[in-house]
Amino acid sequence: MNLSTRQMRAFLQVARLGNFTRAAEQAHITQAGLSILIREMEKQLGCRLFDRTTRVVTLTPAGRRLLPVVERLVTDLDDVAAQLGAEGDEARQTLRIAATPLVSSHLLPQVFNTFRQAHPQVNLRLFDADLRDVEAMVTAGDADMGLGFFFKAAAGLERTPVGRFHLMRVASSAEEDDEAPVIGTAPWSALRSAELIGLPPGNPIQKVIDQHLVATIGRANAQRPTFNFFGTLISMVEAGFGTAVMPTFALAACRRHRVRTDVLVKPKVGLDFYRIAKRGAHETEAMQAFVATLEKALPALSR
């Protein structure tokens, strides 16, 4: 026996209405098609389900025994299908984003605001974490996408560049610098006599910075004071503890402190900013729309 949901729904319609013509209309099929479904069902069960006369259709004793079972099966199936559909709709309307702390606190608020105005039906969730945890959350499926400077993609993840930032010098600002431009330019050679502070040597961004410090001024100052977060670095620069090099994505944070920012030139060094996602994962319309908003917003946030 292999009853189909079409057969069971046809049986319920006839049982409820007591008429093949009206049941066929309700089911949006021909009367002949409905009769075929019922005959196939009776054949599989090995018994008649309806007594038919010219005026009325009634359930046989076998049909009456079957009716509550079929009602329960179809009701349960409809309930589960509705729940799964609602959960699917909620998943499509929720976008979970993981990003590093400075990206979360200084880049994404403006992007989130712009996106919500255009897509109020999408529920945005932000998880701020360090780079490794961002990758782990995306890998585990706890976040739909991750944002940051990923110099190589972890196994099972795809990375896509969504913007580019440049390395800049962040130095303590004197009172007379108040009229200085939001961001100027300075050659790498200007760092030759500076007291440098930075991120830990193992940080991927710091590795790029150190490579250029060695190549341009012959020093990376391995003994420099180090801090784990860009926000801490900026505060330490403001307090006069030294000069730091970091990507221009930190500009929004720098503007909240009394520091001077200058893009380093000769050479001008760019760093790609990436979105990572689980390899093979379905990209929803919400994800596509958010990435488009992000790509449009990033250039203005880096100057």
Secondary structure, DSSP 8 states (H G I E B T S, - for coil): ----HHHHHHHHHHHHHS-HHHHHHHHTS-HHHHHHHHHHHHHHHTS--EEE-SS-EEE-HHHHHHHHHHHHHHHHHHHHHHHHHHHHHHHHHEEEEEE-HHIIIIIHHHHHHHHHHH-TTSEEEEEE--HHHHHHHHHHTS-SEEEE--SS--TTEEEEEEEEEEEEEEEE--GGGGGS-SSEEEEGGGGTTS-B-BS-TTSHHHHHHHHHHHHHHS---TTS-B-S-HHHHHHHHHTTS-BEEEEGGGHHHHTTSSEEEEEEETTT-EEEEEEEEETT----HHHHHHHHHHHHHHHHHT-
